[in-house]
Each structure stands twice: as structure tokens, then as C-alpha cells.
Amino acid sequence: MCPGLPERRPPAVVGVFSLSLLVSGLQRFPLGWRPPSLFVLDRPASGVFLSPGRPVLWTCSTVGVCGSAEEGPPSMDLIALLKSQFLCHLIFCYVFIASGLIINTLQLFTLLLWPINKQLFRKINCRLSYCISSQLVMLLEWWSGSECIIHTDPRAYPKYGKENAIVVLNHKFEIDFLCGWSLAERFGVLGGSKVLAKKELAYVPIIGWMWYFTEMVFCTRKWEQDRKTVSESLLHLRDYPEKYFFLIHCEGTRFTEKKHQISMQVAQAKGLPSLKHHLLPRTKGFAITVRSLRNVVSAVYDCTLNFRNNENPTLLGVLNGKKYHADLYVRRIPLGEVPEDEDRCAAWLHKLYQEKDALQEEYSRTGTFPGTPMVPPRRPWTLVNWLFWASLLLYPFFRFLVNVVRSGSSLTLASFVLVFFMASMGVRWMIGVTEIDKGSAYGNMDSKQKKHSD
């Protein structure tokens, strides 16, 4: 080291080193192994074996191949224990919050492009939003290692990701939205994908603000207010430059027994067949989506999600590194088969949910969905994106932390603890938005108005 020159530290080494535990827990692939473009299960009933022709059996998951089918070494128990530690959660939360606020700030500046070049504004915000949403997908695919097998028609599979589509997904689990994002990521359309979301989510920092800049469609679930605003938002997407999945939960809120009871009372009053595993779908939002995006969207993807062994997945569980095992049935329905007339479209959607309910009933009996089980290969970009932000943000954070400790100032330490506590509460609040028991009420307005608002 030369006299008079400041000490040089390895650039971002601390940030990358902090990820070594994460990467080491995922280094379970044999040397020289290369992922095939698509895995097809040889034995759909068990969902374990793959068919690229290797003599070794590998467990199949939504992140490709997770490891050998035989029991893992005892060291994996230690890794599972470390994944549940608060320090790991602190790292994830810090990177997510810091990077999210930076990205939201960049998105704010891109507003200058809107009057000049709207399509460039959209393309930039697609990529900026991917930097945020892919971090949550990374937690599911890499950190948690959760498995998800897609059951679908092999003839429809090549079209996934190459066309715009309306994705109709059941709304029963706390991470069903994350599974929808994972589906979009697997087919390369996560950055541009849209949702029909309740308006309250627009005010959630980072995620909600990101959605605002990517032209998400927000609704109040009061048809008198949504008729015009939702239609206008959807029409703006007709010239969107990127491929996207438009995710819509037609049930409007997550399934609970209390909501289901109220919903079936409405179904009985309307003379509609009862559903066992779903709430009565709200048809008007779906109908206006189909009408506004016709000739732009090619198909409806009927997606039905369930988890094996009666698992009850949560976002906190994913953050703790808990592994979940999901099955996702995907059926491609050409948009031309969906009626244009609102009443006929509503009847079509009710019939679709009766079919979805029958699928769930069959799954509860057999433990599998119809169709060919497939696992699209995972893309590395979710992990690469997180490693980039971690390397960029963790090193200065640790330097700041060391300087705070060295300062010995009680006021400084107390301020740091306060900021840390507030940030932790903020993250817990954002996670709480996904919790089923914190979901919106169902049927209150219906009881007051004595009718069901679709």
C-alpha cells in the first residue's frame, strides 16, 4: 500500500459475500449439468421424475431442477435454520426497500418522457418494474425453492409468453399473486404484466407506486365508479409495446369460509349453481376487460392453483425459506370463444368457474390436475437482479453501520434503532396486505343494497 493514499476496499465484495450463504444453498447441481428447454414428467402421479434421459433422478420444481431425489445432507438443515434468521430477513428487506425507493425515484423522472415518447416511457418502466417484482419472484424460486408443476396442453404451451393473454386465477392463497408473477417470469413477460387490483394498493409504497408507473388498472369494486375509469385504463393498453399477462382475480377477494357462505347465499338468490371451492365471480370487471382488449389479447388462460398436502402458503413463510409444493392447471381458451355480449359473457364466466370448481374437487380426490405436467426452465435474471442490487447497496450499508457503532453516540445509535424499527414495521405492514385475514370484506355492501354488485 502506497503512503498517503487512502486504503482501497474491494468494490461491493461485502455485498456479494453476504449472499454466499444463499448461493451455497442453491449449489446443488452436478458439474456440467445444463438445463433443458423444457421438462416433461414421466410419472404425473408422483411429480418426481424427469425425462431428459439422465441416469440420475432429479426433483422437479418451478425453478427447474432442485437436486437429487435422495435425502439431502444434514448441512441442509443448518441452511434451513439460517434462512429463518432475522439477519437474513433484514438483508432482504433492506435491499428491497432501498432499491424500490431508488427505482420509484427513477420512475418519477421518466414522466418527462411521456409527452415526448410514450412508448419509450413504457419500455423503460417495464424494465424498472421488473427490478422490483423480480425480487419477490426470486424469494419464491431461489430462496424458498418452492415447487410448482404446470399442467397444460403441450399444443398450447409454445404460445405462452408469445402473446398477450388474460389470466384468470383463483384467489384462495396468500401467495397466489406471487405464483402468477412466477408464471409470467417463466415465460418472459413479468416486466410488462398487468393486474386488475383494488385501488387501495396504489398507495402501498414501492409496489403500488411501481404499478402506477406501469399503468396498472385499479378499481374500487363499486361498478358506478369503475365503469368509466377501468374502461379508460384498459383502452390505454391497446397500444402497449410489450407482451403481457393481464392477471385478474374474478372472485374479487380471497376465499374464506365466511365470505364463501355469503357468496353462496347470493348465488342461491340469483339461481346460480353453488361453488364449493370458489366465491361467486364478479362478472362485470371481466366482461369489460374482454371487451376493451379484444383483438389485442389473443386468449384467456384459465389458471387453477392448489398446493399439495393441504399446505397453507404465506409470504412470511416464503421469506423464512419454507418450501411449498404447488400444482397449476393452465388451459388456453382463444378469446374468440368468449362472447362479446355482457350477459352472455357473464354466463360464460359462471360456467368457467363451475368447471374450475370441478377441477379443484378432482384435485382434492386425486392430488393432481389433468393435462401434461411440465416445468418451464427458470431464468437466471431474478437472481442476477437481486445480486446486483445487493452488491450495490449492502457494502455502503455495512460501512454506515460500522461508522455508527464506532461513533459511540447514544443519540446516533438510538436514531438508527428507531429508523430500523420503523422500516421493519413498514415491511410487516406491506406483507400484511397479502394476508387472508386482512383481506377485504365480502358481502357487506351487498347486504346493505340487497343485491350483489358484480
C-alpha positions as CSV (number, residue, x, y, z in Angstrom):
1,M,0.0,0.0,0.0
2,C,1.4,3.4,-1.0
3,P,1.9,6.0,1.7
4,G,-0.5,8.9,1.6
5,L,-3.1,7.1,-0.4
6,P,-6.4,6.0,1.1
7,E,-7.0,2.4,1.8
8,R,-8.7,0.7,-1.1
9,R,-11.5,-1.8,-0.3
10,P,-12.8,-4.5,-2.6
11,P,-15.7,-3.0,-4.6
12,A,-19.0,-4.4,-3.4
13,V,-17.3,-7.5,-2.1
14,V,-19.1,-7.3,1.2
15,G,-22.5,-7.3,-0.6
16,V,-21.6,-10.3,-2.7
17,F,-20.1,-12.2,0.3
18,S,-23.3,-11.7,2.3
19,L,-25.0,-13.7,-0.5
20,S,-22.7,-16.6,-0.3
21,L,-25.0,-18.5,2.1
22,L,-27.9,-18.1,-0.4
23,V,-25.9,-19.2,-3.3
24,S,-24.2,-22.1,-1.5
25,G,-27.7,-23.4,-0.5
26,L,-28.5,-23.5,-4.2
27,Q,-25.3,-25.1,-5.5
28,R,-26.9,-28.5,-5.7
29,F,-26.4,-29.1,-9.4
30,P,-23.9,-31.6,-10.8
31,L,-20.9,-30.3,-12.6
32,G,-21.5,-29.9,-16.3
33,W,-25.3,-30.1,-16.0
34,R,-27.2,-27.8,-18.3
35,P,-31.0,-27.2,-18.0
36,P,-33.1,-28.5,-20.9
37,S,-35.5,-26.1,-22.5
38,L,-38.5,-28.0,-21.0
39,F,-39.0,-30.8,-18.5
40,V,-41.8,-33.2,-19.0
41,L,-42.6,-35.5,-16.1
42,D,-42.5,-39.3,-16.8
43,R,-44.8,-40.1,-13.9
44,P,-47.5,-37.4,-13.4
45,A,-49.0,-39.1,-10.3
46,S,-45.8,-38.6,-8.3
47,G,-44.5,-35.5,-10.0
48,V,-40.9,-36.5,-9.3
49,F,-39.2,-37.9,-12.4
50,L,-38.0,-36.0,-15.5
51,S,-37.3,-37.2,-19.0
52,P,-34.1,-35.7,-20.4
53,G,-32.6,-39.2,-20.2
54,R,-30.1,-38.8,-17.4
55,P,-29.5,-41.8,-15.2
56,V,-29.8,-39.7,-12.0
57,L,-33.3,-38.7,-10.9
58,W,-33.9,-35.1,-10.1
59,T,-36.8,-33.5,-8.3
60,C,-38.9,-31.1,-10.4
61,S,-39.8,-27.7,-9.3
62,T,-40.9,-24.3,-10.6
63,V,-37.2,-23.3,-10.5
64,G,-36.1,-26.1,-12.8
65,V,-34.2,-28.9,-11.0
66,C,-33.7,-28.6,-7.3
67,G,-31.4,-31.5,-6.5
68,S,-31.2,-35.3,-6.3
69,A,-34.2,-37.3,-5.3
70,E,-32.4,-38.8,-2.4
71,E,-32.4,-37.2,1.0
72,G,-30.2,-34.1,1.4
73,P,-27.2,-33.9,3.7
74,P,-27.5,-32.8,7.3
75,S,-26.0,-29.4,6.3
76,M,-29.2,-28.6,4.6
77,D,-30.9,-28.5,8.0
78,L,-28.4,-25.8,9.0
79,I,-29.1,-23.8,5.9
80,A,-32.9,-24.1,6.5
81,L,-32.2,-22.8,10.1
82,L,-30.2,-19.9,8.8
83,K,-32.9,-19.0,6.3
84,S,-35.3,-18.4,9.1
85,Q,-32.9,-16.0,10.9
86,F,-33.8,-12.3,11.3
87,L,-30.5,-11.2,9.9
88,C,-31.3,-12.8,6.5
89,H,-34.7,-11.1,6.6
90,L,-33.1,-7.8,7.4
91,I,-30.8,-8.1,4.3
92,F,-33.7,-8.9,2.0
93,C,-35.9,-6.1,3.4
94,Y,-33.2,-3.5,3.3
95,V,-32.3,-4.4,-0.4
96,F,-36.0,-4.4,-1.4
97,I,-36.8,-1.1,0.3
98,A,-33.7,0.8,-0.7
99,S,-33.7,-0.5,-4.3
100,G,-37.5,0.0,-4.5
101,L,-37.3,3.7,-3.4
102,I,-34.4,4.3,-5.9
103,I,-36.5,2.7,-8.7
104,N,-39.6,4.7,-7.7
105,T,-37.5,7.9,-7.9
106,L,-36.2,6.9,-11.3
107,Q,-39.7,6.2,-12.5
108,L,-40.8,9.7,-11.3
109,F,-38.1,11.2,-13.6
110,T,-39.3,9.1,-16.6
111,L,-42.6,11.1,-16.5
112,L,-40.6,13.7,-18.5
113,L,-40.6,11.2,-21.4
114,W,-44.4,10.7,-21.5
115,P,-45.3,13.8,-23.7
116,I,-42.2,13.2,-25.9
117,N,-42.1,9.5,-26.4
118,K,-44.8,7.5,-24.7
119,Q,-43.6,4.1,-25.9
120,L,-40.1,4.7,-24.7
121,F,-41.5,5.7,-21.3
122,R,-43.4,2.4,-21.2
123,K,-40.4,0.3,-22.2
124,I,-38.2,1.9,-19.6
125,N,-40.8,1.5,-16.8
126,C,-41.3,-2.2,-17.8
127,R,-37.7,-2.8,-17.1
128,L,-37.6,-0.7,-13.9
129,S,-40.7,-2.5,-12.6
130,Y,-39.0,-5.8,-13.3
131,C,-36.2,-4.8,-10.9
132,I,-38.8,-4.7,-8.1
133,S,-41.2,-7.5,-8.8
134,S,-38.4,-10.0,-9.7
135,Q,-37.0,-9.7,-6.2
136,L,-40.2,-11.2,-4.8
137,V,-40.1,-13.9,-7.5
138,M,-36.5,-14.6,-6.6
139,L,-37.6,-15.3,-3.0
140,L,-40.1,-17.8,-4.2
141,E,-38.0,-19.5,-6.8
142,W,-34.4,-19.4,-5.4
143,W,-34.7,-18.6,-1.6
144,S,-37.7,-20.7,-0.8
145,G,-37.2,-23.3,-3.6
146,S,-40.9,-23.8,-3.8
147,E,-42.1,-26.3,-6.4
148,C,-44.8,-25.6,-9.0
149,I,-45.7,-28.1,-11.7
150,I,-47.8,-26.7,-14.6
151,H,-50.4,-29.0,-16.1
152,T,-51.4,-27.9,-19.6
153,D,-51.9,-28.9,-23.2
154,P,-48.5,-29.4,-24.9
155,R,-50.0,-27.9,-28.1
156,A,-50.8,-24.7,-26.3
157,Y,-47.5,-24.5,-24.4
158,P,-45.4,-22.9,-27.3
159,K,-47.8,-19.9,-27.4
160,Y,-47.3,-19.0,-23.7
161,G,-45.2,-15.8,-23.5
162,K,-45.5,-15.0,-27.2
163,E,-49.0,-13.5,-27.0
164,N,-51.0,-11.1,-24.8
165,A,-53.3,-13.0,-22.5
166,I,-55.9,-12.5,-19.8
167,V,-55.0,-14.8,-16.9
168,V,-58.0,-15.8,-14.7
169,L,-56.6,-17.2,-11.4
170,N,-58.4,-18.5,-8.4
171,H,-57.9,-16.3,-5.3
172,K,-57.5,-18.6,-2.3
173,F,-53.9,-18.4,-1.1
174,E,-51.8,-15.6,0.2
175,I,-49.1,-16.1,-2.4
176,D,-51.4,-16.8,-5.4
177,F,-50.4,-13.4,-6.9
178,L,-46.7,-14.4,-6.5
179,C,-47.4,-17.7,-8.3
180,G,-49.0,-15.7,-11.1
181,W,-45.9,-13.5,-11.2
182,S,-43.7,-16.6,-11.3
183,L,-45.7,-17.9,-14.3
184,A,-45.2,-14.6,-16.1
185,E,-41.5,-14.6,-15.3
186,R,-41.0,-18.1,-16.6
187,F,-42.4,-17.0,-20.0
188,G,-40.5,-13.7,-20.1
189,V,-43.4,-11.2,-19.6
190,L,-43.1,-10.3,-15.9
191,G,-42.0,-6.7,-16.6
192,G,-44.9,-5.8,-18.7
193,S,-47.6,-7.8,-17.0
194,K,-50.7,-6.1,-15.5
195,V,-53.3,-6.8,-12.8
196,L,-56.8,-5.6,-12.0
197,A,-56.1,-4.5,-8.4
198,K,-58.1,-2.7,-5.7
199,K,-57.4,1.0,-5.6
200,E,-56.0,0.9,-2.0
201,L,-52.9,-1.0,-3.3
202,A,-51.9,2.1,-5.4
203,Y,-50.9,3.8,-2.1
204,V,-48.6,1.0,-1.0
205,P,-45.0,2.3,-1.2
206,I,-42.7,0.6,-3.8
207,I,-45.1,-2.0,-5.2
208,G,-48.2,0.3,-5.5
209,W,-46.1,3.2,-6.8
210,M,-44.4,0.9,-9.3
211,W,-47.8,-0.2,-10.5
212,Y,-48.9,3.4,-11.1
213,F,-46.0,4.0,-13.5
214,T,-46.6,0.8,-15.4
215,E,-50.3,1.7,-16.0
216,M,-51.9,-1.0,-13.8
217,V,-55.7,-1.0,-13.7
218,F,-57.1,0.0,-10.3
219,C,-60.8,-0.4,-9.3
220,T,-62.9,0.4,-6.3
221,R,-65.2,-2.6,-6.8
222,K,-68.1,-0.2,-7.0
223,W,-69.4,-0.5,-10.5
224,E,-70.8,3.0,-10.7
225,Q,-67.3,4.4,-10.2
226,D,-65.4,1.7,-12.1
227,R,-67.4,1.6,-15.3
228,K,-65.6,4.6,-16.8
229,T,-62.2,4.6,-15.1
230,V,-61.5,0.9,-15.6
231,S,-62.6,1.1,-19.2
232,E,-60.3,4.1,-19.9
233,S,-57.4,2.4,-18.3
234,L,-57.8,-0.8,-20.3
235,L,-58.2,1.1,-23.6
236,H,-54.8,2.8,-22.9
237,L,-53.2,-0.7,-23.0
238,R,-54.3,-1.4,-26.6
239,D,-51.1,0.1,-28.0
240,Y,-48.8,-1.2,-25.2
241,P,-45.4,-2.1,-26.8
242,E,-44.5,-5.1,-24.6
243,K,-46.1,-8.6,-24.3
244,Y,-48.1,-9.0,-21.1
245,F,-50.3,-11.2,-19.0
246,F,-53.3,-9.4,-17.6
247,L,-54.0,-11.1,-14.2
248,I,-57.5,-10.9,-12.9
249,H,-59.0,-12.5,-9.8
250,C,-62.7,-12.5,-10.7
251,E,-63.7,-13.5,-7.2
252,G,-62.7,-10.0,-6.1
253,T,-61.3,-11.1,-2.7
254,R,-59.6,-14.1,-1.2
255,F,-61.6,-17.1,-0.3
256,T,-62.6,-17.6,3.4
257,E,-65.4,-19.7,4.8
258,K,-67.3,-16.7,6.0
259,K,-67.0,-15.0,2.5
260,H,-68.0,-18.3,0.9
261,Q,-71.1,-18.6,2.9
262,I,-72.2,-15.1,2.0
263,S,-71.3,-15.6,-1.7
264,M,-73.3,-18.8,-1.9
265,Q,-76.3,-17.0,-0.4
266,V,-76.0,-14.6,-3.3
267,A,-75.7,-17.5,-5.8
268,Q,-78.8,-19.1,-4.4
269,A,-80.7,-15.8,-4.7
270,K,-79.6,-15.5,-8.3
271,G,-80.4,-19.1,-9.2
272,L,-76.8,-20.0,-9.9
273,P,-75.2,-23.3,-9.0
274,S,-73.3,-23.4,-5.8
275,L,-69.5,-23.5,-5.8
276,K,-67.5,-25.4,-3.2
277,H,-64.0,-24.1,-3.7
278,H,-64.6,-20.6,-5.1
279,L,-66.5,-17.4,-4.5
280,L,-69.1,-16.3,-7.0
281,P,-67.1,-14.5,-9.7
282,R,-67.8,-10.8,-10.3
283,T,-68.6,-10.7,-14.0
284,K,-68.6,-7.1,-15.0
285,G,-64.9,-6.4,-14.5
286,F,-64.1,-9.5,-16.6
287,A,-66.6,-8.5,-19.3
288,I,-65.2,-5.0,-19.7
289,T,-61.7,-6.4,-19.8
290,V,-62.5,-8.7,-22.6
291,R,-64.4,-6.0,-24.5
292,S,-61.6,-3.4,-24.1
293,L,-58.8,-5.7,-25.0
294,R,-60.4,-7.7,-27.8
295,N,-58.2,-8.0,-30.9
296,V,-55.2,-7.1,-28.7
297,V,-55.3,-10.1,-26.3
298,S,-55.2,-13.5,-28.1
299,A,-56.5,-15.8,-25.4
300,V,-57.8,-16.3,-21.8
301,Y,-55.6,-18.5,-19.7
302,D,-57.8,-20.4,-17.2
303,C,-55.4,-21.0,-14.3
304,T,-56.3,-23.0,-11.2
305,L,-53.8,-23.2,-8.4
306,N,-53.6,-25.6,-5.5
307,F,-51.0,-26.8,-3.0
308,R,-50.2,-30.4,-2.1
309,N,-50.7,-31.9,1.3
310,N,-53.1,-29.1,2.3
311,E,-50.3,-26.6,2.6
312,N,-51.2,-23.0,3.6
313,P,-48.5,-20.9,2.0
314,T,-47.8,-17.4,3.2
315,L,-45.4,-14.6,2.2
316,L,-43.8,-14.8,5.6
317,G,-43.2,-18.5,5.0
318,V,-41.5,-17.8,1.8
319,L,-39.3,-15.2,3.5
320,N,-38.4,-17.8,6.1
321,G,-37.3,-20.1,3.3
322,K,-40.2,-22.5,3.7
323,K,-40.6,-24.8,0.6
324,Y,-44.1,-25.1,-0.8
325,H,-45.4,-27.6,-3.4
326,A,-47.9,-26.3,-5.9
327,D,-49.8,-27.5,-8.9
328,L,-51.1,-25.0,-11.5
329,Y,-53.6,-26.0,-14.2
330,V,-53.4,-23.8,-17.3
331,R,-55.9,-24.0,-20.1
332,R,-55.7,-21.8,-23.1
333,I,-59.0,-20.5,-24.4
334,P,-59.0,-18.4,-27.6
335,L,-60.6,-15.0,-27.0
336,G,-62.9,-15.6,-29.9
337,E,-64.7,-18.2,-27.8
338,V,-65.6,-15.7,-25.2
339,P,-68.9,-14.0,-26.0
340,E,-68.9,-10.2,-26.6
341,D,-72.4,-9.5,-25.2
342,E,-72.1,-8.7,-21.5
343,D,-74.9,-11.0,-20.3
344,R,-73.6,-13.9,-22.4
345,C,-70.1,-13.2,-21.2
346,A,-71.3,-13.3,-17.6
347,A,-72.9,-16.7,-18.2
348,W,-69.7,-17.9,-19.8
349,L,-67.7,-16.8,-16.8
350,H,-70.0,-18.5,-14.3
351,K,-69.7,-21.7,-16.4
352,L,-65.9,-21.4,-16.3
353,Y,-65.9,-21.2,-12.5
354,Q,-68.2,-24.2,-12.3
355,E,-65.5,-26.1,-14.3
356,K,-62.8,-24.7,-12.1
357,D,-64.7,-25.9,-9.1
358,A,-64.9,-29.4,-10.6
359,L,-61.2,-29.3,-11.2
360,Q,-60.5,-28.4,-7.5
361,E,-62.8,-31.2,-6.4
362,E,-60.9,-33.6,-8.6
363,Y,-57.6,-32.4,-7.2
364,S,-58.8,-32.9,-3.7
365,R,-59.6,-36.6,-4.6
366,T,-56.6,-37.4,-6.8
367,G,-53.9,-34.9,-5.8
368,T,-53.3,-33.9,-9.4
369,F,-54.8,-31.9,-12.3
370,P,-55.5,-33.2,-15.8
371,G,-53.1,-32.3,-18.6
372,T,-49.4,-33.0,-19.2
373,P,-47.2,-31.9,-16.2
374,M,-44.5,-29.6,-17.4
375,V,-41.8,-27.4,-15.8
376,P,-40.6,-24.4,-17.8
377,P,-36.9,-23.7,-17.2
378,R,-36.2,-20.9,-14.7
379,R,-34.5,-17.8,-16.0
380,P,-31.4,-16.5,-14.1
381,W,-32.4,-12.8,-14.2
382,T,-34.3,-12.7,-11.0
383,L,-31.3,-13.8,-9.0
384,V,-28.9,-11.7,-11.1
385,N,-31.0,-8.6,-10.5
386,W,-31.1,-9.2,-6.7
387,L,-27.3,-9.8,-6.7
388,F,-26.8,-6.6,-8.5
389,W,-28.8,-4.5,-6.0
390,A,-27.4,-6.4,-3.0
391,S,-23.8,-5.7,-4.2
392,L,-24.7,-2.1,-4.8
393,L,-26.4,-1.4,-1.5
394,L,-25.1,-3.7,1.2
395,Y,-21.5,-2.5,1.2
396,P,-22.3,1.1,1.9
397,F,-24.9,0.0,4.4
398,F,-22.4,-2.1,6.4
399,R,-19.9,0.8,6.2
400,F,-22.5,3.1,7.6
401,L,-23.4,0.6,10.3
402,V,-19.8,0.3,11.4
403,N,-19.4,4.0,11.5
404,V,-22.5,4.3,13.7
405,V,-21.1,1.8,16.1
406,R,-17.7,3.4,16.2
407,S,-19.2,6.9,16.8
408,G,-20.3,5.8,20.3
409,S,-23.0,8.5,20.2
410,S,-26.1,7.4,22.1
411,L,-28.3,9.7,20.1
412,T,-27.0,8.3,16.8
413,L,-27.5,4.7,17.9
414,A,-31.0,5.5,19.1
415,S,-31.9,7.2,15.9
416,F,-30.6,4.2,13.9
417,V,-32.6,1.7,16.0
418,L,-35.7,3.9,15.6
419,V,-35.3,4.0,11.8
420,F,-34.7,0.3,11.7
421,F,-37.8,-0.4,13.8
422,M,-39.9,1.8,11.5
423,A,-38.6,0.1,8.4
424,S,-39.3,-3.3,9.9
425,M,-42.9,-2.3,10.8
426,G,-43.3,-0.9,7.2
427,V,-42.3,-4.2,5.7
428,R,-44.5,-6.1,8.0
429,W,-47.4,-3.8,7.0
430,M,-46.7,-4.5,3.3
431,I,-46.6,-8.2,4.0
432,G,-49.9,-7.9,5.9
433,V,-51.6,-6.6,2.8
434,T,-51.3,-10.2,1.4
435,E,-52.7,-11.9,4.5
436,I,-56.1,-13.6,4.1
437,D,-57.4,-12.4,7.5
438,K,-56.5,-8.9,6.5
439,G,-58.4,-9.1,3.2
440,S,-61.4,-7.0,2.2
441,A,-64.8,-7.9,3.5
442,Y,-67.3,-9.6,1.2
443,G,-71.0,-9.1,1.2
444,N,-71.2,-6.0,3.4
445,M,-72.3,-3.8,0.6
446,D,-74.4,-6.5,-0.8
447,S,-76.3,-6.8,2.4
448,K,-76.9,-3.0,2.6
449,Q,-78.0,-2.8,-1.1
450,K,-79.8,-6.2,-1.0
451,K,-78.1,-7.2,-4.2
452,H,-74.8,-8.4,-5.4
453,S,-72.6,-6.0,-7.2
454,D,-70.7,-7.7,-9.9
